[in-house]
């Protein structure tokens, strides 16, 4: 399939980004909802005595936001194009903490796109990151997604 015929779905070089700020309450709620009983995410007193000195978001919390960004962007139809998106593979490396009430800039960039006849869609490889103050990465990510045009 001609790459130009599918650029309206997803294109190499395309980026998706946003900045979020999570509260202590959101960090605690996510940890409980995801059954993460690590007190670094839920117990202020324990967290204050530990390495980082305060509650930190779990790695899966930040990873979930990153994956949600992909799902939202590549399944959108607000531009008149109906898409379907499926996450096929995600890898995350946790490089540093994300604290409550801290701006976190999250970004994905499409590295490559290729047609896959067996899956009848576009396989895209993406590089992502969640960065905190001064661009310091807290999470580094790589992913593979499948994007196809959704039938009417």
Secondary structure, DSSP 8 states (H G I E B T S, - for coil): --GGGTTTT--TT-EEEEEEE--HHHHHHHHHHTT---TTTT-HHHHHHSTTSS-B--HHHHHHHHHHHHHHHHT--TTS--EEEEEEEEEEEE-S--BTT-EEEEEEEEEEEEEETTTTEEEEEEEEEEE-GGG-EEEEEEEEEEEEE---
